[in-house]
């Protein structure tokens, strides 16, 4: 008797905490409800936290966002420089940030974002673009861009964002009769290595 009485407490320690059918039903319910609730919350977290801006899915914005970081362009050093239009500069350089708002760049068309910048005027914006500011490198990271090309791009972006800047005109070429320009038959203008052609011209 004493041995069985002593064994009873040990036996009770290993017995299940479920004593009644109601407790069994509660445990079964929780075993299904808790994992399902966790899965639903996880799905809601994944799907609900990524709101997509419809403007970010436009083809031109996507193209600007996925364009290569760098490109190789072979240029003939002797070829005359073709001055790019504002739209061409934006497409090649500025659009990567100013069409998507990357690096806190004001998006084209965002009048509130451009308002404090437009107070600088075209000259002030041009100076900032040439020198660089914040995440924007000097000349947009393209040293070959001329001041005129940068100014044209600024005018296009600013005018679409509430400004009314006038596009700067391309500088006029020197007239043919300009005394500062070297005459076409000037022997000094002949190439240094063209001795045969330069010598007769000098005798004249």
C-alpha positions as CSV (number, residue, x, y, z in Angstrom):
1,X,0.0,0.0,0.0
2,X,2.7,2.3,1.0
3,X,4.6,1.6,-2.3
4,X,1.6,2.3,-4.5
5,X,0.8,5.4,-2.6
6,X,4.3,6.6,-3.1
7,X,4.2,5.8,-6.8
8,X,1.0,7.8,-7.4
9,X,2.5,11.3,-7.2
10,X,5.3,10.2,-9.6
11,X,2.7,8.9,-11.9
12,X,0.7,12.2,-11.7
13,X,3.8,14.2,-12.7
14,X,3.9,12.5,-16.1
15,X,0.2,12.6,-16.8
16,X,-1.2,14.9,-19.5
17,X,-2.5,18.4,-18.6
18,X,-5.6,17.7,-20.7
19,X,-8.2,16.4,-18.3
20,X,-11.5,17.0,-20.0
21,X,-12.9,16.9,-23.5
22,X,-13.3,20.7,-23.5
23,X,-9.6,21.1,-22.9
24,X,-8.9,18.7,-25.8
25,X,-11.1,20.8,-28.1
26,X,-9.4,24.0,-27.1
27,X,-5.9,22.5,-27.7
28,X,-7.0,21.2,-31.2
29,X,-8.5,24.6,-32.1
30,X,-5.4,26.5,-31.1
31,X,-3.1,24.1,-32.9
32,X,-4.8,25.1,-36.1
33,X,-5.7,28.7,-35.4
34,X,-2.3,29.9,-34.3
35,X,-0.3,28.7,-37.4
36,X,-3.0,29.9,-39.8
37,X,-3.1,33.3,-38.1
38,X,0.6,33.6,-38.4
39,X,0.6,32.7,-42.1
40,X,-2.2,35.3,-42.8
41,X,-0.3,38.0,-40.9
42,X,2.9,37.2,-42.8
43,X,1.1,37.3,-46.2
44,X,-0.5,40.6,-45.3
45,X,2.9,42.0,-44.2
46,X,4.5,41.0,-47.5
47,X,1.8,42.1,-49.8
48,X,0.7,45.2,-48.0
49,X,4.0,46.8,-47.4
50,X,4.9,47.3,-51.1
51,X,2.6,49.9,-52.5
52,X,3.5,50.5,-56.2
53,X,3.4,54.0,-57.6
54,X,1.7,53.8,-61.0
55,X,4.0,56.5,-62.4
56,X,7.0,54.3,-61.6
57,X,5.7,51.6,-64.1
58,X,5.6,53.9,-67.1
59,X,7.9,52.6,-69.9
60,X,10.2,55.7,-70.0
61,X,10.6,55.7,-66.2
62,X,11.4,52.0,-66.2
63,X,13.9,52.4,-69.1
64,X,15.6,55.2,-67.2
65,X,15.8,53.2,-64.0
66,X,17.3,50.1,-65.6
67,X,19.7,51.8,-68.0
68,X,23.4,50.7,-67.6
69,X,25.5,52.6,-65.1
70,X,28.1,53.4,-67.7
71,X,28.6,53.1,-71.4
72,X,31.4,53.2,-73.9
73,X,31.2,55.8,-76.6
74,X,33.9,56.2,-79.3
75,X,34.2,59.8,-80.5
76,X,36.4,61.1,-83.3
77,X,38.5,63.8,-81.7
78,X,38.7,65.6,-85.1
79,X,34.9,65.6,-85.7
80,X,33.0,68.8,-84.9
81,X,31.1,68.7,-81.7
82,X,27.4,68.4,-82.1
83,X,25.5,70.4,-79.4
84,X,22.8,68.2,-77.8
85,X,19.3,69.5,-77.2
86,X,17.9,69.6,-73.7
87,X,15.8,66.5,-74.3
88,X,18.8,64.6,-75.5
89,X,20.8,65.5,-72.4
90,X,17.9,64.6,-70.1
91,X,17.5,61.2,-71.8
92,X,21.2,60.4,-71.7
93,X,22.2,61.9,-68.3
94,X,19.6,63.7,-66.1
95,X,16.6,61.4,-66.5
96,X,18.1,58.6,-64.4
97,X,17.4,60.6,-61.3
98,X,15.0,63.4,-62.3
99,X,12.4,61.1,-63.7
100,X,12.4,58.7,-60.8
101,X,13.3,61.0,-57.9
102,X,16.3,58.8,-57.1
103,X,18.9,60.3,-54.6
104,X,16.3,62.9,-53.5
105,X,16.4,64.6,-57.0
106,X,13.3,66.7,-57.8
107,X,11.2,64.8,-60.2
108,X,10.3,66.5,-63.5
109,X,6.9,68.0,-63.1
110,X,7.0,68.2,-59.3
111,X,6.3,71.9,-58.9
112,X,6.6,71.7,-55.1
113,X,10.0,70.0,-55.3
114,X,11.3,72.5,-57.9
115,X,9.9,75.7,-56.3
116,X,12.8,76.5,-54.0
117,X,15.3,75.6,-56.7
118,X,13.6,77.8,-59.3
119,X,14.2,80.8,-57.0
120,X,17.9,80.5,-57.9
121,X,17.1,81.3,-61.5
122,X,18.6,79.7,-64.6
123,X,22.1,81.1,-63.8
124,X,22.0,79.8,-60.2
125,X,20.8,76.3,-61.3
126,X,23.4,76.2,-64.0
127,X,26.2,77.0,-61.4
128,X,24.9,74.3,-59.1
129,X,24.7,71.7,-61.9
130,X,28.2,72.6,-63.1
131,X,29.7,72.3,-59.6
132,X,27.6,69.4,-58.4
133,X,25.6,69.2,-55.2
134,X,24.7,66.4,-52.8
135,X,24.4,63.1,-54.8
136,X,24.6,65.0,-58.1
137,X,28.1,65.0,-59.5
138,X,29.6,67.9,-61.3
139,X,28.1,68.2,-64.8
140,X,25.9,65.2,-64.0
141,X,29.0,63.0,-64.1
142,X,29.7,63.7,-67.8
143,X,32.6,66.2,-68.1
144,X,32.1,66.6,-71.8
145,X,28.8,68.3,-71.4
146,X,29.1,72.0,-72.3
147,X,27.5,74.8,-70.3
148,X,25.0,75.3,-73.1
149,X,23.9,71.6,-73.1
150,X,23.4,71.7,-69.3
151,X,21.5,74.9,-69.5
152,X,19.2,73.5,-72.2
153,X,18.4,70.4,-70.0
154,X,17.7,72.7,-67.0
155,X,15.3,74.8,-69.0
156,X,13.4,71.8,-70.3
157,X,13.1,70.2,-66.8
158,X,12.4,73.5,-65.0
159,X,9.7,74.6,-67.5
160,X,7.9,71.4,-67.1
161,X,8.0,72.0,-63.3
162,X,6.6,75.5,-63.2
163,X,9.3,77.8,-64.6
164,X,9.3,79.9,-67.7
165,X,12.9,80.1,-68.6
166,X,14.1,81.0,-72.1
167,X,16.4,78.5,-73.7
168,X,19.8,80.0,-74.3
169,X,20.8,80.4,-77.9
170,X,23.7,78.6,-79.4
171,X,26.8,80.9,-79.8
172,X,27.2,82.3,-83.3
173,X,30.2,81.1,-85.3
174,X,32.8,83.7,-86.1
175,X,32.2,85.4,-89.5
176,X,34.4,84.5,-92.4
177,X,35.8,88.1,-92.7
178,X,36.7,88.3,-89.0
179,X,40.2,89.8,-88.8
180,X,40.8,87.6,-85.7
181,X,40.2,84.4,-87.8
182,X,43.2,83.1,-89.7
183,X,42.8,83.5,-93.5
184,X,42.3,80.2,-95.4
185,X,45.6,80.7,-97.3
186,X,47.6,81.8,-94.3
187,X,50.9,79.7,-94.3
188,X,50.8,79.7,-90.5
189,X,47.5,77.7,-90.7
190,X,49.2,75.0,-92.7
191,X,50.0,71.8,-90.8
192,X,53.5,71.8,-89.3
193,X,54.4,68.5,-91.0
194,X,53.2,69.7,-94.5
195,X,56.5,71.3,-95.5
196,X,55.8,71.1,-99.3
197,X,52.5,73.0,-99.1
198,X,53.6,75.5,-96.5
199,X,56.8,76.6,-98.3
200,X,55.2,77.8,-101.5
201,X,52.6,79.7,-99.6
202,X,55.3,81.5,-97.6
203,X,57.0,82.6,-100.9
204,X,53.8,84.2,-102.1
